[in-house]
Amino acid sequence: MSDKENRLVESVLFSASTPVTINEIKEATGLSRAKVTSALDSLIEEYTVKRKKETSMEVVKAGDKYTMQIKKQYVDQSIMVAQPEIEDQLLKTLALIAFHQPVKQSNLRRMLGTRVYDHVDELVSKKLVYSKPHGSTEMLTTTKRFPEYFGIDTTKPEEIREFLTKKVVDTVKEDSAQEEQ
């Protein structure tokens, strides 16, 4: 794999606002599928092994798509200048849907109150949540875009639940460690 091909693929990942498929990279660069796949493998190796301590960025696979993102330990600093696309309350609703999926909207309303209806409408419009009629309420699940958006390498609800649980536990441990210092 040539360095030029790696840099072409890297530039697509860097400039994309959302995770991209191999075909999208192929179209943008004019490279063959095999060269794109090889470049992606090379970039993942470069960012996670060779340059791990030299960069705040990482290249990750999210579902069947790839993205370049800021490493977790640098997110807090970058958030100070980057406005989040999803407000905190909406993110809380989304996390509950992802954790409890499939979940009835009526059960979610009991947890969060009536604002949940507006939140669900917004999450559906962002294509992060799928809503289908279920009796007198709606049944809510995350879409395939949800793990792509958050860099989760699975679409299975139980694995998403495990991922979220681990993130919460890790955050609590980090907060405790910082408080002790």
Contacts in CASP RR format, 6 or more apart in sequence:
PFRMAT RR
TARGET T0000
AUTHOR 0000-0000-0000
METHOD contacts of the structure
MODEL  1
MSDKENRLVESVLFSASTPVTINEIKEATGLSRAKVTSALDSLIEEYTVK
RKKETSMEVVKAGDKYTMQIKKQYVDQSIMVAQPEIEDQLLKTLALIAFH
QPVKQSNLRRMLGTRVYDHVDELVSKKLVYSKPHGSTEMLTTTKRFPEYF
GIDTTKPEEIREFLTKKVVDTVKEDSAQEEQ
1 35 0 8 1.000
1 38 0 8 1.000
1 39 0 8 1.000
1 42 0 8 1.000
5 29 0 8 1.000
5 31 0 8 1.000
5 35 0 8 1.000
5 38 0 8 1.000
5 39 0 8 1.000
6 39 0 8 1.000
6 42 0 8 1.000
6 43 0 8 1.000
6 46 0 8 1.000
8 29 0 8 1.000
8 31 0 8 1.000
8 39 0 8 1.000
9 25 0 8 1.000
9 29 0 8 1.000
9 31 0 8 1.000
9 36 0 8 1.000
9 39 0 8 1.000
9 40 0 8 1.000
9 43 0 8 1.000
10 39 0 8 1.000
10 43 0 8 1.000
10 59 0 8 1.000
10 68 0 8 1.000
12 20 0 8 1.000
12 24 0 8 1.000
12 25 0 8 1.000
12 28 0 8 1.000
12 29 0 8 1.000
13 20 0 8 1.000
13 25 0 8 1.000
13 43 0 8 1.000
13 59 0 8 1.000
13 66 0 8 1.000
13 67 0 8 1.000
13 68 0 8 1.000
14 68 0 8 1.000
16 24 0 8 1.000
16 67 0 8 1.000
16 68 0 8 1.000
18 65 0 8 1.000
18 67 0 8 1.000
18 148 0 8 1.000
18 149 0 8 1.000
19 62 0 8 1.000
19 63 0 8 1.000
19 65 0 8 1.000
19 66 0 8 1.000
19 67 0 8 1.000
19 148 0 8 1.000
19 149 0 8 1.000
19 151 0 8 1.000
20 28 0 8 1.000
20 65 0 8 1.000
20 66 0 8 1.000
20 67 0 8 1.000
21 64 0 8 1.000
21 65 0 8 1.000
21 66 0 8 1.000
22 33 0 8 1.000
22 36 0 8 1.000
22 37 0 8 1.000
22 40 0 8 1.000
22 64 0 8 1.000
22 66 0 8 1.000
23 33 0 8 1.000
25 31 0 8 1.000
25 36 0 8 1.000
25 40 0 8 1.000
25 66 0 8 1.000
26 32 0 8 1.000
26 33 0 8 1.000
26 36 0 8 1.000
29 36 0 8 1.000
31 39 0 8 1.000
40 59 0 8 1.000
40 61 0 8 1.000
40 66 0 8 1.000
43 59 0 8 1.000
44 59 0 8 1.000
44 60 0 8 1.000
44 61 0 8 1.000
46 59 0 8 1.000
47 55 0 8 1.000
47 57 0 8 1.000
47 58 0 8 1.000
47 59 0 8 1.000
48 58 0 8 1.000
48 59 0 8 1.000
55 71 0 8 1.000
56 70 0 8 1.000
56 71 0 8 1.000
56 74 0 8 1.000
57 68 0 8 1.000
57 69 0 8 1.000
57 70 0 8 1.000
57 71 0 8 1.000
58 68 0 8 1.000
58 69 0 8 1.000
58 70 0 8 1.000
58 71 0 8 1.000
59 66 0 8 1.000
59 67 0 8 1.000
59 68 0 8 1.000
60 66 0 8 1.000
60 67 0 8 1.000
60 69 0 8 1.000
60 151 0 8 1.000
60 153 0 8 1.000
61 153 0 8 1.000
62 147 0 8 1.000
62 148 0 8 1.000
62 149 0 8 1.000
62 150 0 8 1.000
62 151 0 8 1.000
62 152 0 8 1.000
62 153 0 8 1.000
63 144 0 8 1.000
63 147 0 8 1.000
63 148 0 8 1.000
63 151 0 8 1.000
63 152 0 8 1.000
63 153 0 8 1.000
63 154 0 8 1.000
63 155 0 8 1.000
65 148 0 8 1.000
67 148 0 8 1.000
67 151 0 8 1.000
69 151 0 8 1.000
70 78 0 8 1.000
84 91 0 8 1.000
86 94 0 8 1.000
86 126 0 8 1.000
89 115 0 8 1.000
89 119 0 8 1.000
90 119 0 8 1.000
90 122 0 8 1.000
90 123 0 8 1.000
92 112 0 8 1.000
93 108 0 8 1.000
93 112 0 8 1.000
93 116 0 8 1.000
93 119 0 8 1.000
93 120 0 8 1.000
93 123 0 8 1.000
94 119 0 8 1.000
94 123 0 8 1.000
94 128 0 8 1.000
94 129 0 8 1.000
94 142 0 8 1.000
94 146 0 8 1.000
95 164 0 8 1.000
96 103 0 8 1.000
96 108 0 8 1.000
96 111 0 8 1.000
96 112 0 8 1.000
97 103 0 8 1.000
97 108 0 8 1.000
97 120 0 8 1.000
97 123 0 8 1.000
97 129 0 8 1.000
97 140 0 8 1.000
97 141 0 8 1.000
97 142 0 8 1.000
98 142 0 8 1.000
98 146 0 8 1.000
98 157 0 8 1.000
98 160 0 8 1.000
98 161 0 8 1.000
98 164 0 8 1.000
99 160 0 8 1.000
99 161 0 8 1.000
99 164 0 8 1.000
99 165 0 8 1.000
100 107 0 8 1.000
100 108 0 8 1.000
101 140 0 8 1.000
101 141 0 8 1.000
101 142 0 8 1.000
101 157 0 8 1.000
101 160 0 8 1.000
102 139 0 8 1.000
102 140 0 8 1.000
102 141 0 8 1.000
102 157 0 8 1.000
103 139 0 8 1.000
103 140 0 8 1.000
103 141 0 8 1.000
104 134 0 8 1.000
104 137 0 8 1.000
104 138 0 8 1.000
104 139 0 8 1.000
104 140 0 8 1.000
105 116 0 8 1.000
105 117 0 8 1.000
105 120 0 8 1.000
105 131 0 8 1.000
105 137 0 8 1.000
105 138 0 8 1.000
105 139 0 8 1.000
105 140 0 8 1.000
106 136 0 8 1.000
106 137 0 8 1.000
108 116 0 8 1.000
108 120 0 8 1.000
108 140 0 8 1.000
109 116 0 8 1.000
109 117 0 8 1.000
112 119 0 8 1.000
120 129 0 8 1.000
120 131 0 8 1.000
120 138 0 8 1.000
120 140 0 8 1.000
123 129 0 8 1.000
124 130 0 8 1.000
124 131 0 8 1.000
126 145 0 8 1.000
127 143 0 8 1.000
127 145 0 8 1.000
128 142 0 8 1.000
128 143 0 8 1.000
128 145 0 8 1.000
128 146 0 8 1.000
128 149 0 8 1.000
129 140 0 8 1.000
129 141 0 8 1.000
129 142 0 8 1.000
129 143 0 8 1.000
129 146 0 8 1.000
130 140 0 8 1.000
130 141 0 8 1.000
130 142 0 8 1.000
130 143 0 8 1.000
131 138 0 8 1.000
131 139 0 8 1.000
131 140 0 8 1.000
132 138 0 8 1.000
132 139 0 8 1.000
133 139 0 8 1.000
141 157 0 8 1.000
142 157 0 8 1.000
142 160 0 8 1.000
144 155 0 8 1.000
146 152 0 8 1.000
146 160 0 8 1.000
147 153 0 8 1.000
147 154 0 8 1.000
147 155 0 8 1.000
147 160 0 8 1.000
152 160 0 8 1.000
152 163 0 8 1.000
154 160 0 8 1.000
154 163 0 8 1.000
END
